[in-house]
Amino acid sequence: MKKNILITGASSGIGKTIGEYLTDKGHNVIGTSRNPDQSYEKFQLIPLDVADNESVSAACRLALDKLTR
């Protein structure tokens, strides 16, 4: 079953690796980063600062929009 997955801290390290792995398994992945200036072939990064409530709300709206298109 294909799932929609949101990964925080996905611009490098284990978050990026997990995002790539899950995308390879056929899931829809959105990654987040405080500074999403990179782009990856496998999944998209969106901005998120977990210490900022407005940033959290905006990231949730953006992720839902991208995953439900």
C-alpha positions in Angstrom: 0.0 0.0 0.0 1.4 3.4 -1.0 1.6 5.8 1.9 2.1 9.6 2.2 5.1 10.3 4.5 6.4 13.6 6.0 10.0 13.5 7.2 11.4 16.3 9.3 15.1 17.0 9.0 15.3 15.4 5.5 18.0 17.6 3.9 20.9 15.4 5.0 21.9 12.3 7.1 19.5 9.7 8.2 16.4 11.8 7.2 17.6 12.1 3.6 18.5 8.4 3.5 15.1 7.4 4.9 13.4 9.6 2.4 15.2 8.1 -0.5 14.6 4.6 0.7 10.8 5.1 1.2 10.6 6.8 -2.2 12.3 3.8 -3.8 9.7 1.6 -2.1 7.0 3.6 -3.9 5.7 5.9 -1.2 5.0 9.6 -1.6 7.6 11.5 0.5 7.8 15.1 1.4 10.9 16.1 3.4 11.4 19.2 5.5 14.3 21.4 6.3 14.9 24.8 7.9 16.7 25.8 4.7 15.4 23.7 1.8 17.7 25.2 -0.9 18.7 21.8 -2.3 16.5 19.7 -4.6 16.5 16.0 -4.8 15.4 13.8 -7.6 13.6 11.4 -5.3 11.5 13.7 -3.1 10.8 17.3 -2.5 11.9 19.5 0.4 9.7 22.1 1.9 10.6 24.7 4.6 9.9 24.0 8.3 11.3 25.4 11.5 9.8 23.2 14.3 10.3 26.0 16.8 8.0 28.4 14.9 4.3 27.7 15.1 3.5 29.6 11.9 6.2 27.6 10.1 4.6 24.4 11.3 1.2 25.4 10.1 2.5 26.6 6.7 4.5 23.4 6.2 1.4 21.2 7.1 -0.7 23.1 4.6 1.9 22.9 1.9 2.6 19.2 2.4 -1.1 18.4 2.3 -1.5 20.4 -0.9 1.4 18.6 -2.6 0.4 15.1 -1.4 -3.3 15.5 -2.4 -2.8 16.8 -6.0 
